[in-house]
Amino acid sequence: MEKFKAGDDVLVFYRMTKRCRPERKYLAVLDQRHGAYRPRMGISDGWVPARVVADQDEKDHAGDVKVEYTWPFFFTQRGHMADACSGWTEWFPAHHVRKDPDAKRQRLGGLEPKLAILTFRWGGLNEIIAPAQWGETGSSVSDIFIDSYCDHFQQHIGADYEVWTVYIEDKSDMDKVADTAHLLFSGQHPLRRARKVCAMYHLYPTGFEEHCVPTSETGGDGGAALVDQKAFFRMMQAVERAGIPSRFPHDSGLYELLASKRWTYYMALAPHLQLPATIAVPRMLIEQDGADCKQAAHFAYKALCQVRRKQQILRGETPSDVPIIKGVAKLGFSWEALDVKFWEGQRGLETAISQLTQTIEISDEITGQPHDLENLIVQEYVDHDLELRLYVVDGEVETTIFTKFCKIKPNNEFGDFKEAFTSAEAAQWIGGDLAALEDGERQCREITEHWMDWVRMQSCQTPPGIRFDYFVGRTAPGKATVRTLEICELGFSMLGKKGLPKKVFSAMLRACLEDETDIADFEDEPAGSSQVEDSAESEAPEALLEQNGSSMPSVLYITVPRVAHGTPDQVKCTGKYEQVPGTFPNGQALWIHDRGDRFLYAGNDGYWYVGDEEEQDANFCCESGYIRHAGAAGIPPDQLRGPWERGPSWDPEIGILVTSDPQAKPPKQGKGNSKAK
């Protein structure tokens, strides 16, 4: 293979969150004005022009290539521009460097990728803070989530993709895109040269006014990523009309139907879908006569009882005259279980309606509820023992998780959220009756098949992923009753379920590439897998390979011996490391120590390192750690030849052991003279 020489004009595969000061997240924009004016947009992942500054040497940085960027326009989401004359250089692995076939016409988008993704993400001042329950992939509006699926895509199609990002700060940005999408993203835009083009929307549409108290003072991130729902869907529809299909979370019609929660009262009289009695209370009815919520509650309660009676008839049950005692009131376009109020009796319903449409107490102060939603949703409360979440991937139930809100708080909201990942764990919530739990799950799966038929009716396609939540209650020994609780769009919380992100991201990739003839089962056959697996099989027991087809061991054992020139922090690297599913910093697997404070990761200089929280905080876009070893293409860390090195002087030390065999012992070592990290 021809070596790169100093002065060569090349293209390098750039990733905004991993290169060129990743904390700044520099976007490569087409024109200076695209970075200066809102909405700012440009390439966040993709091939950008650069120049080699030193001859490639296999003995230096594992054969990586040192380059400087020659593209002049890099901007942050805030509009700060990178200094093109700063002399900034970086090392890139050789497979992420290509000769520029058209260097004289320096431009973005010089190569034709298999896939181009147009992402719309949050660009406001307040940073997104994902609740811990979302797991390692973060919430669906976070850069962590976008990086996670891009890492996964890269494992299967390499650098044959690119991501164009549009930063959205408020309604005005979405209005601009909606009015000009047919011009901005016409056939002349560089992303249209890709074989497949799609759009992904990582924002939360809400009915509340931007920057109002209910959004800015609820949660820990000041309402980050919450945007005006009407402007959002107008923008989404305009991009779809421009010929760019939506692949995340869904097409605009289905997404609006799910996010608005209108489906709850649209389908309440379909007996096979097992919804609780549900009605829509028109805002008109609430606001007339001086916002007389008492009258609205009267009409709502009467209608709810009528719906329940009709449901009982349709289900073949004897209609009951027992009054509805308890229920919930909720708003559409609401997230993280917010804007849901428990009520008891008609007076309680009146209070709930008032709190959701008039005034409510937030942070010990009374504030208004400035939202433009046309109705409020009221449901009968379902007595239950637990909730069952069914995750459907490519039309099949992939996994289940059991959850429970264990109490109703003084403000009539639900709290004390618990989760269980096995039936045995969840049985504690249903009196230990596993048979009843199994009966409930069986019913939930049957209802899910009906719901999937309904979903396909809305979009003529099977979505890559969707989640159905159900109430499950024990009615007798071995028997359960179920009701549909929620339908969650793609981007649902996966609650840290091991292995689930990979399944979902693979389904997303298949949807993005749609009718391509070379689509494989990405879980079984990642790009280049035959070469990688042949190498692994000749040197490692097959049982140690991950079931998803990766050549990397799922568990590694590291020993860093105590020596005179070492430090206690280096010795703490010793222990068992498990591979982190769905996370691939710098395109490589990541392992975490049982304690959670050490990480085996691939640095951006081609070396494998064991680092700590400092490297984690840098998103592993760094080249530091306690020990290291030069990497080799397709070779797992435990199969690398030669000794590992101890920092900071990086002297080789044969006593350091990285292995997939828990019984292995390090060889006897000689004297060394290294120091600490």
Secondary structure by P-SEA (a helix, b strand, c coil): cccccccccccccccccccccccccccccccaaaaaccccccccbbbbbbbbccccccccccbbbbbbbcccccccccccccccccbbbbbbccccccccccccccccccccccbbbbbbbbbccbbbbbccccccccccccaaaaaaaaaaaaacccccbbbbbbbbccaaaaaaaaaccccccccccccccccccbbbbcbbbbccccccccccccccccccccccaaaaaaaaaaaaaacccccccccaaaaaaaaaccccccccccccccccbbbbbbcccccccccaaaaaaaaaaaaaaaaaaaaaaaaccccccccccccccccccccccccbbbbccaaaaaaaaaaaccccccccbbbbbcccccbbbbbccccccbbbbbbbccccccbbbbbbcccccccccccbbbbbcccccccccccccaaaaaaaaaaaaaaaaaaaaaaaaaccccccbbbbbbbbbbcccccbbbbbccccccccccccccaaaaaaaaaaaaaaaccccccccccccccaaaaaaaaaaaccccccccccccccccbbbbbbcccccccccccccbbbbbbbcccccccbbbbbccccccccccccccccccccaaaaaaccccccccbbbbbcccccccccccbbbcccccccccccccccccccccccccccccccc
